[in-house]
Amino acid sequence: MPLIQRSISPGAGFLAEAARHMHEFAQANHLAPADLSSLQVILPNLKLANDLAQALRTSVSGPVLLPHMATLSGMVEAWLPQFDAVADARRQLILHAQLRSRNWFDESLLWDVVAELTGLFDTLTEHAVKLPDDGQELLQQLAAAFELNDSAALAFEARLVNTLWLAEAQGKPSRLSARVLACQAWMRQLQHPLVVVAEERDAGLLQGTLEALAQSLPVLLLCPDRALAQGELAEVLTAAWPLAGSEAVSQALFERAERLAGTQIEKAQVRLGMVSADSLEGLAQAVADQVLEWAHAGRQNIALIALDRLAARRARALLERDGVLVQDETGWKMSTTRAAAVVDAWLEVLASDAYHRALIDLLRAPMLFADMSEEQHVAACLAVEQLVADTSVASGLERLLKEAGKAPSAFAILSRLKDARAVMQLGKAASISEWLQRLRESLEVLGALRSFEGDNAGRAWLEWHEMRQAELAGETAAFSFTSWRHWFNRQMDSSLFRDESIDSPVIMTHLAATRLRCFDGVILVGADAEHMMPGTQPVWLAHSGLRRSLGLPPLDAALAQQREDIAGLMLSAGQTLVAWQSRNRGEELMPAPEISMLISTLGAQGKNSGVRRHIARNVAVSTDVGEAHVSAPSVPQARIPAQLSASAMQTLLSCPYRYFARYVLRLDELDVLSEAMEKSDFGNQLHDMLKEFHQRFPVLQAEEPAALLAALEAMTEEAFAEVVERNFQDHAWRLRWRSRLSAYIGWQCKREQEGWKWLDGEVERKRDLALSNGHTLQLKGRIDRMDVATREGGRQVALLDYKTRGMAALRKQAQDPDDIQLAFYALLNGLDVSEAGYVGLDDQSVDLARIADPLARAEALEACIRACFDGMFGGQGLPAQGTPAACGYCEMRGICRKEWQA
């Protein structure tokens, strides 16, 4: 008997019409209308089963014995074991071994080639394409498709593909091949009528299989066909996206749109809206706003089609903030879960030998060290961060452990990392299964597995781990840590995690999963040209001529199917919103071509296309606003700092609130390790070097200039040796200083001629300053250099500060009355100062920028310090009053709320 095929209009009534055809089919095969239990029904998606069951009950107005409904994969699952399919992970390993044995590619490329080949072979299997057994015949086919002759590259590709295709064909079948064989075996044993609900207008290879099956038992094929759709929206979609093979395809878009009546467009726009947003955040907010509006209007079945996964996940976060949960049907890459992120951070620490950024990222992971309290974990993490900042050790676990001797909590946690690293045995190659076992054991040492077991994604990762170990048990091929990690990362990217704990009427799904389903509201999230591109084909099959030669569908078939999926979704939904991001990083983004065609159709005949720009939620502003006050906290006497440095006093003068935050609340940021030398590091290096130089040569005029220059050059090389070894780019700083050595020696000799001699360097000074009411403040600081001279008036002292800045900037700084560094040093020295200035080391010539009357400035500063701290002890507030320039680089910006004051 022939295959019975019925076409049904896609839309809300599809399942009701399908139920009617199924009852007619049952009656034609002598089945009772209320007893369909002997029917087998194949559905494209099990999500349709409940709705189809309800439609079958409604069509007979009473109880009915339902047919057995399942997907084709579900039907044939029981038949798979007899074909002994090779697991995907083992299949990849076999292909890898084949490639490795032939030495055709570099080791670092093998897993990428394996992924390309498995995609190629699966595509050929899916479309029942068999490559020629003869490599030369395949080469001729390739040459004809690419119109190339005597191509060495084509010959190599033909040999590669043909060899591995034949090798795979001789082994156990892949899971996809086994599924095809299981499907054939299942169909051969069928004895009852079969109903197949297809998700596409063209059933493709399935139709040929069903036609052969129909020769032995009744088969009904139900297919959606947009040509049967009616209504205003259907007419608009037909004008925008004409069906393949219709006469309208050859007509211009404006001609098709002109035939639409104005009322048709207006009525279509009742069910179809479009919105563009200027940013990712705006797009997510537009989606969330629409979901909330529909939910408040009573719509219960809402779908977010995640074309742009990032925007869709941000929209989900906004909805959850408003108390609306979202059920994610698509899942997300295992690599993006919290558990996998911890594993990846651990592997990065191993690969980089505890590179400091990777190390701190790992230690901050909350899923580690479950046997420690949260307080202990945080304290240990901070201790390691402080250790890295203090020692400037950019990487090297052993070096960090050596430096951590005086920090017990840092040493303890770094020791655990060392123990876990020992378990991994990085230098010893092993099978993939053994690497996985080592990984699990190392995570146990790090105290992560207990956290994994208490987390949904963590449990999914552990299940994945156990499954891969079981699949690859017995494989002995050895891999280095780097090669295994490449395999592992690809596995994490290809595996999905779905959170099954959320049940919500708002779902997030992908376009193909919506076929034949009905929703009250649908939002296409990210309908721009980039995110609506169909999935890429294996590179080897990305040539149209080759696809045609092999009998594969053309490349634009995926685009056409995507258009039909969107049309079917719009026809079946109560309302649809198409949303996309219109700007990204200052550049204009266009909607996808299909959406642009739809916009043009809606805007035909001079009508409004209905595209609106997203506007952020309006927030009602209260008129009951009190007087704004600048933050000016007072400090309890017990919390007033007992010490004061030059930098702290400069902070107090620049902005009292910043001083409060840094020195009272102690909110100062941790020093961040710089991997390259910065100007401040360069200056510190010169301070230490010049102190050593002057200790060795207190008077330069007594020495030979050539000997002085040679000695300073040797000190420079020694001082910069470790820095350059750590980062060769810092060699530029060494060269920069070496070009100024002669200038510095010349300047120092000239200074000695003026009567000044080097006295000391890096001098620590402390001085107690008596305040009113019996309070005392200790001043402290370190003076870069002190010189001494004997004059007629007696002994004179000069205070100098080295600066790696140009002289023009230093002279300006010295004249600035708000600059207090040298005045503070003069105050520290007990006001016994004749000269103070900045030594500029960054110009071609070295010179001194003096401040005028250092004693007077020191006395003025002393009075200022007394006034500030007497006021602080008296309860005076510390207001946020920094200048715009000071606020621009202040790390406390935002805490003081100055920018939010009226």
C-alpha positions, -999 to +999 in steps of 0.1 A: +000+000+000+012+035-006+025+059+021-004+081+033+009+117+036-011+146+049+000+183+049-012+205+078-009+242+082+016+251+110+001+271+138-020+268+169-043+243+152-016+219+140-020+192+167-058+193+165-057+187+128-031+160+133-054+143+158-083+143+133-061+127+106-049+101+131-085+091+140-093+088+103-062+067+098-072+045+127-107+040+114-094+032+079-073+004+095-103-009+115-094+005+149-120+017+174-120+056+177-115+053+215-088+027+213-056+039+196-033+018+218-020-003+189-008+028+170+029+037+172+034+075+170+068+091+163+071+127+175+099+151+167+098+164+203+084+147+234+072+182+245+044+177+220+031+144+236+008+160+263-007+185+239-013+158+212-029+135+238-053+163+248-061+169+211-069+132+206-092+132+236-110+163+224-115+150+189-136+120+202-153+139+230-144+114+256-119+090+270-095+073+247-067+047+249-037+066+238-011+054+213+025+047+222+042+081+216+080+086+215+107+102+195+125+081+169+155+080+191+134+068+220+118+041+199+151+026+188+170+030+221+163-006+231+178-018+198+211+000+201+230-024+223+230-052+197+251-031+174+278-024+200+284+012+190+317+027+199+314+056+224+321+090+210+351+095+233+367+062+223+359+069+186+379+102+189+407+083+205+408+058+177+410+085+151+437+103+171+457+071+172+453+067+134+465+102+128+494+100+153+507+068+138+509+083+103+527+115+115+507+137+091+501+166+116+518+182+145+508+168+178+492+201+189+468+200+159+456+164+162+425+169+184+413+197+161+417+174+131+399+147+149+370+170+157+368+181+120+368+145+108+342+132+132+319+161+121+326+152+085+319+115+089+287+122+109+274+146+083+280+120+055+263+093+077+233+115+085+227+120+048+234+084+038+264+094+017+291+068+011+326+079+000+343+059-028+365+030-015+392+040-039+412+071-029+420+080-065+383+080-074+377+104-044+405+126-056+389+128-091+356+137-075+373+164-054+393+178-084+361+181-104+342+198-076+370+223-070+380+226-106+416+218-098+440+194-113+473+180-100+468+197-066+491+183-039+468+197-012+437+179-027+457+147-031+467+148+006+431+156+017+417+128-004+442+103+010+436+115+045+398+113+044+396+081+024+421+063+046+404+072+079+369+068+064+378+032+055+395+026+088+364+037+107+341+016+085+360-015+094+357-010+131+326-008+153+299+016+141+297+051+155+267+060+177+251+077+147+257+047+124+244+024+151+213+045+155+206+042+118+210+005+119+188+002+150+162+023+133+162-001+104+160-031+127+131-016+147+111-008+115+116-044+102+098-058+133+069-034+133+035-051+131+011-022+139+002+009+120+027+038+123+021+075+124+050+099+119+047+136+128+075+153+108+089+187+119+097+199+084+078+202+051+103+180+034+108+148+054+140+141+033+156+107+038+129+097+063+103+098+036+121+072+014+124+049+044+087+053+052+077+046+016+096+013+018+080+005+051+045+013+038+047-017+015+043-040+045+021-020+070+000+012+071+020+043+076+008+079+080+031+109+075+020+143+088+040+173+077+036+210+083+032+231+052+032+269+054+015+271+020-017+261+038-015+288+064-042+315+064-047+348+080-031+383+079+002+372+095+005+342+072+001+366+042+027+390+055+052+361+061+046+347+026+053+381+011+085+385+031+097+348+028+081+331-002+081+294-002+107+276-022+094+266-056+066+292-057+062+318-084+067+346-058+104+336-054+112+352-087+094+385-079+110+414-061+102+420-025+085+453-030+062+438-056+051+411-032+047+437-004+026+460-026-001+434-031-007+433+007-037+453+019-030+479+046-053+462+070-034+430+066-002+446+078-019+463+107-036+431+119-003+412+115+015+438+137-010+430+165+008+396+168+042+407+157+064+433+174+101+444+169+125+462+191+161+472+189+184+482+217+216+501+218+234+478+241+235+442+254+221+454+287+193+473+269+185+442+249+182+421+280+161+447+297+138+449+267+133+411+268+127+411+306+102+440+304+082+422+277+081+389+297+069+408+328+043+426+308+030+394+293+031+376+327+010+405+343-014+401+314-020+365+323+001+348+296+015+315+310+035+299+283+064+321+272+095+311+253+128+329+249+146+318+218+183+322+227+198+332+194+222+354+214+230+332+245+248+360+264+218+384+260+194+357+269+212+347+301+214+384+311+177+387+306+172+356+327+192+372+355+171+403+353+139+382+354+151+362+384+159+395+402+122+403+397+111+369+411+105+352+377+124+319+372+133+307+338+135+270+328+165+265+305+158+237+280+190+243+260+215+240+288+249+256+285+284+244+280+298+224+308+329+247+306+308+277+318+296+260+350+310+269+384+325+234+389+342+233+355+356+268+361+373+255+392+388+226+374+400+248+345+415+273+370+434+243+386+447+231+353+458+266+344+478+268+377+495+235+368+502+246+333+517+280+343+535+268+374+513+289+397+512+321+376+500+346+401+468+357+383+457+320+377+467+312+413+446+339+429+417+331+406+419+295+418+422+303+455+392+326+453+370+298+441+344+291+468+342+254+459+377+246+470+389+236+505+355+225+518+372+212+549+381+248+559+357+274+573+349+304+551+369+327+574+400+304+572+396+302+534+393+339+529+422+346+553+445+321+535+436+336+501+444+371+513+476+359+528+487+345+494+477+377+476+497+397+501+526+374+497+526+378+459+524+416+462+552+417+488+576+394+471+568+402+434+570+365+426+550+364+393+551+325+390+567+295+405+551+274+432+584+264+448+595+301+449+563+311+466+566+283+492+602+295+499+590+331+505+560+319+525+580+308+556+568+338+577+532+335+566+518+302+581+483+304+564+498+311+530+523+283+535+497+258+545+474+265+515+504+265+490+516+232+505+482+217+496+486+229+461+520+213+460+506+180+473+478+181+447+503+189+419+523+158+430+492+137+425+490+149+389+525+138+380+528+164+352+560+150+338+547+115+333+526+107+303+495+086+309+463+074+292+433+097+292+416+075+318+445+077+341+448+115+336+411+117+346+418+096+377+447+118+387+425+149+382+399+135+405+424+126+432+440+161+430+406+177+434+401+155+465+434+169+479+421+204+472+389+197+491+367+203+460+348+170+456+326+176+487+315+209+472+309+193+438+286+167+454+265+195+469+261+214+436+239+205+406+266+214+381+292+197+402+273+165+403+268+167+365+306+171+362+313+141+384+288+120+363+305+131+331+339+122+347+327+087+356+312+081+322+343+091+303+365+069+326+342+040+320+342+045+282+379+048+280+389+021+304+415-002+289+428+024+265+466+025+269+477+053+245+498+077+265+494+115+263+514+144+277+496+168+301+494+194+273+478+170+248+454+156+274+444+191+285+435+200+249+413+169+247+397+177+281+389+214+271+372+202+239+351+178+260+341+205+284+330+227+255+310+200+238+292+187+269+261+204+281+247+209+315+209+214+321+195+225+354+165+203+358+155+217+392+136+247+378+100+243+365+086+276+351+061+287+325+089+309+311+114+287+292+146+294+273+152+272+243+167+271+208+149+276+176+148+240+164+133+228+197+102+250+191+090+232+159+053+225+161+050+238+197+026+266+207+033+294+230+013+324+243+044+346+238+077+342+220+108+364+220+136+360+195+166+372+216+194+385+194+179+385+159+210+401+143+230+389+114+258+374+135+236+354+159+211+341+133+238+325+111+232+287+109+258+264+124+290+260+104+296+229+083+328+209+085+354+228+065+358+199+040+320+202+031+319+240+029+322+239-009+289+240-028+304+220-058+316+192-035+283+190-017+264+187-050+289+160-062+284+140-030+246+144-030+244+166+001+219+194+006+231+228-006+246+252+019+215+275+018+192+247+029+200+255+066+191+292+060+158+282+044+150+258+072+157+285+098+133+308+080+106+281+080+112+275+117+107+312+125+076+314+104+061+283+120+069+297+154+053+331+147+022+314+132+017+292+163+024+319+189-001+343+204+024+371+202+060+374+190+087+400+197+118+401+176+146+418+195+182+426+186+211+448+196+216+477+172+250+489+183+281+473+197+313+491+206+302+521+187+294+503+155+260+499+139+246+463+139+220+452+114+192+428+120+195+394+102+187+395+064+155+376+070+144+401+097+153+430+074+131+415+047+102+412+072+107+448+083+107+460+047+074+441+041+058+456+072+069+491+061+056+488+026+031+513+012+046+540+035+034+523+067+052+522+100+072+490+101+066+487+139+103+487+149+107+506+181+138+516+201+140+503+236+137+529+263+149+521+298+123+518+325+111+551+338+117+555+375+093+577+394+112+605+411+100+616+445+097+653+450+102+648+487+140+651+486+159+663+516+189+686+516+220+669+502+249+668+525+285+661+517+299+631+535+320+643+564+324+616+590+341+624+623+366+600+639+363+586+674+394+596+694+404+560+698+405+555+661+425+586+651+458+573+636+488+578+659+513+581+631+516+603+600+536+600+569+542+625+541+519+606+517+492+604+544+494+641+551+492+648+513+461+627+512+445+645+541+451+679+524+439+666+490+407+651+503+400+645+541+374+618+533+400+598+513+423+600+543+394+587+565+388+558+541+424+548+537+440+555+571+410+552+595+388+526+579+420+510+563+403+504+530+434+509+510+438+484+481+463+456+481+493+463+459+489+446+426+519+427+413+531+442+380+547+417+357+567+445+340+587+471+358+568+504+363+582+538+368+579+536+406+598+502+406+624+519+384+628+547+409+631+523+439+658+504+420+678+536+415+674+546+452+691+514+464+717+515+437+727+551+444+729+545+481+754+517+475+773+537+450+778+567+474+787+544+503+815+530+482+825+564+468+816+591+494+837+617+475+837+614+437+864+641+431+890+618+446+883+591+420+890+586+383+859+594+362+864+562+341+866+541+372+834+557+386+815+551+354+827+515+353+816+509+389+782+524+384+777+504+352+786+472+370+761+481+398+735+488+372+740+454+355+738+436+389+707+455+400+688+449+369+699+413+363+670+396+381+645+420+367+656+414+331+657+377+337+620+378+348+609+400+319+633+409+291+613+439+281+625+456+313+659+457+296+646+491+282+647+505+318+683+494+322+693+511+289+674+542+300+694+545+332+727+536+316+723+565+292+722+589+322+752+575+342+777+601+329+753+629+335+747+618+371+784+615+379+790+649+363+762+665+384+775+650+416+811+662+409+797+697+403+778+695+436+809+686+455+826+716+440+799+737+455+808+723+489+782+696+493+791+661+502+769+630+504+761+622+540+736+593+540+708+577+520+674+560+526+674+576+561+646+565+584+633+594+606+607+596+633+596+626+654+569+631+680+548+662+676+529+675+706+493+685+700+469+703+723+451+686+752+481+663+758+478+643+725+509+633+706+513+624+669+544+606+656+557+618+622+577+592+602+593+590+568+623+579+548+645+606+532+662+595+500+694+614+505+710+638+530+740+660+520+762+681+543+783+713+538+805+733+560+799+771+556+810+802+575+778+800+595+785+764+604+773+730+593+744+730+568+721+701+558+704+694+525+675+670+520+671+656+485+645+633+469+652+613+437+626+616+410+624+598+377+606+628+361+616+656+338+630+688+352+602+710+339+576+690+359+598+689+390+604+727+391+566+732+388+561+707+417+587+725+438+569+758+434+535+743+443+526+754+478+503+724+482+532+700+477+544+691+511+569+662+507+601+681+512+586+703+539+575+672+557+611+658+555+624+691+568+600+689+597+611+653+604+647+665+605+639+690+633+639+721+611+677+719+608+677+722+570+694+747+547+683+733+513+657+708+500+649+698+464+641+671+439+669+655+419+656+648+384+671+616+370+650+613+338+663+641+316+695+640+295+710+662+321+707+657+359+697+687+379+681+699+412+647+716+416+649+735+449+620+746+471+622+782+484+628+786+521+623+750+534+623+761+570+594+785+565+574+758+546+582+733+573+569+756+600+537+763+580+532+726+575+536+720+613+509+745+620+487+729+595+492+694+610+484+707+644+452+724+632+441+693+613+446+668+641+434+692+669+402+695+649+400+658+644+404+652+682+378+679+687+352+659+666+356+679+634+344+660+603+365+649+573+345+660+543+347+647+507+361+678+490+387+666+466+393+685+434+381+670+401+417+661+393+421+643+426+388+625+423+398+613+388+423+588+402+409+582+437+403+546+446+376+556+471+356+573+443+320+561+448+323+554+485+321+591+494+290+595+471+303+630+462+293+625+426+257+618+436+254+649+458+231+677+444 
